[in-house]
């Protein structure tokens, strides 16, 4: 791809993600649920947009590592509902059971394209480091603390208050949450770093 065209594509994707992230956060405040700005997806879209516009693939990949598996699970549940007309895991019930139009539902469609477009953008910029997962871990920890301190448990932001899917390890739930989210992030980072999808620059 020619350099000029590459920058046009990157700037377009960067603006798209940044605008979607800001809309999601503004909508959370407008609907009087400001703690919903702490959803990993909302933060992720905003940071991905910033990463693309500043040409920092490290920022982009730190979000991809966090979001890839959770968004894949959301997508499976969404398409199961869409084609079979019934819930699978219950994650996307809100999208189909509530037929009213809402900005939040429109923005939530980003679950379908955030990861592939982000990986594509990062590959255009060039991947210079394999350790973006370190920032992913820091961000996960900070978000957990923030949600625990300011978000009402009934909102269950990022499934921190209780499981979004019935899954138990026989451990205290807080520890289970960290093990699962850290595990998914680390698995994703290792898998993507090993695949030929992205060229890691030396």
N, C-alpha and C positions, 0 to 999 in steps of 0.2 A: 504494500500500500504506500502511495506517495505520502511524503511527510505532511503536506498541506491537508490532504484528505484525512490522514490519521488524526491530526489535531482537531479537525472539524468534528469527527466522530467522537473523540474523547471529550471535547467541550460540550457536545450535545448530551452525552451520557452523564457527564458531571452535573450539568444543570438539571437534567431530569431527576437524578437521585436527590440532589440538594433540595429541589422544589418539593418533591414527594415527602422528604423527611420533614421539611418545615411545615407543610400542610398538615401532616399527621400530628405534629407537636402543637400547632396552633389550634387544630380541631380538638385536641385533648383539653386544652385550656378553655376553649369556648364551651365545651360540654361539661365544664366544671369537674374534670377529672385530671388535674395537672400531673399527677403522679404517673399517668399513662405515657407521658413523654419518656419515661424510663424503660419502656419496652425495648428489648434488644433490637427489634426490627426498626423502630423509629430512630434510635441512636445509630444503628447500622447504616440506614439509608443516608442520613446526614453526613456521617463520617466517610462513607464511600464517595459521596458527591465531592466532599472536600479533598479526599485523596486523589480522585480523578482530575479535578481542576488544578491541583497543585502538582500533579504528576508524581505522586508518592505512592508507589505500589505497595509499600509496607503497610500503609494505613488501610488500603483496600483489602489486602489479604488478611489482615488482623480481623476484619469483620466477616470475611468469607469463612474463615476457620470457625468462628462462633456460630454463624447462621446456617451453614450448609445442611447439616443433618436435621436440625429442627424445621427448616423450611421444606426439606424433602418430605418429612413426615406430614407437614401441613398440606403439601401438594397431593400426596397419596390420599389423604382424608378428603380433600376437596374434590378430586376427580371421582372418588368412590361415590360421594354424595351426588355429584353432577350426573353421572351415568347410570347409577343404580337407584337413585332417589331415596336413599336411607343412610343413616350414620354408620361410620366404621369405628372411629376412635372418639368422636364427639368434639373434636377440636374445631371444626368449621361449622358446627351446628348453627352458630349465630348468623352465618352468612345465608343459610337456606331457610331456617325456621322463622326469622324475622324478615318479612317481605318488603318492609319499608326501605326506601332509598336513604342512604347515608354516605357522607364523605368518607367516613371510616371504612366502610365496606369497599368502596372504590379503591382507596389507597391500599387496602389489604391485598388487592390483586397483585401487588408487587412481589408477594411471596412466590409467584410463578416465574419471575424473570430476574430477580435480584442477583442470585448466585451466578448463573451463566453469563449475564452481561458484565458483572463485576470481574469475573475471571478473564473475560475477553478484554476488558479495559486494562486490567493489570498486565496482560500479555502484550498489549500494544505499547504500554509504557516500558515494560521490561522488569523482570523480577531480579532484584540484586541481593536479596537476603532470604534465607529460609526460616528465620526465627521470629516471624511476626506473631507466632503463637504466644510469645512471652508477653507482648502487650495485650493480647486477647485475654490471658489469665488475669492480668492486672485489672483490665476493664471489667471482667466478670465479677471479680471480688468487690470492686468499687460500686458496681451497680447493685450487687446483693446487699451491701451495707446501706446504700441510699434507699432502696426499696423497703428494706426492713425498718428503717427509721421513719420514713414519711408516708408510705403507701398503706391505705387501709387493707387489712388482710383479705377482706371479701373481694377485692378487685383481683387478687392473686396475680399480680404483675410478674411475668416471666416464670410463672408456676412456682414462685418462691414460698408462698404460704402453704400450699398443698399440691399434690401431684395433679397435672392436667390429664395424665393417662395413668390408669391403675398399674403401678409398677413399684415394687418394694424390694429392698435388699435386706430387710431385717435390722437396719441401722437407723439412728435418729434421722429424721427427714432432712434436716439441714445438711448433714454430712452426705446423705444420699444424693441430694441436689448437686453439691459440689463435685462428687465423684462422677456423676452422669454428665454434667455440662463440661467439666474439664476433660473427661474421657472422649466425648464427641468432638471437642475442639482439637485435641491432640491427634485423634485418629484421622480427622479431616486434613490437618496440616501434613501429616506423614504421607497420606495417600496422594494428595495433590503434588507434594514435593517429589514423589517418586514417579508419577505419571509424566508422559511426554506432552501433556496439555500445555504446560507453560515451560518456557526455556529459562532456567536459572542462570543469570549472567554471573560470570566470575569477576 
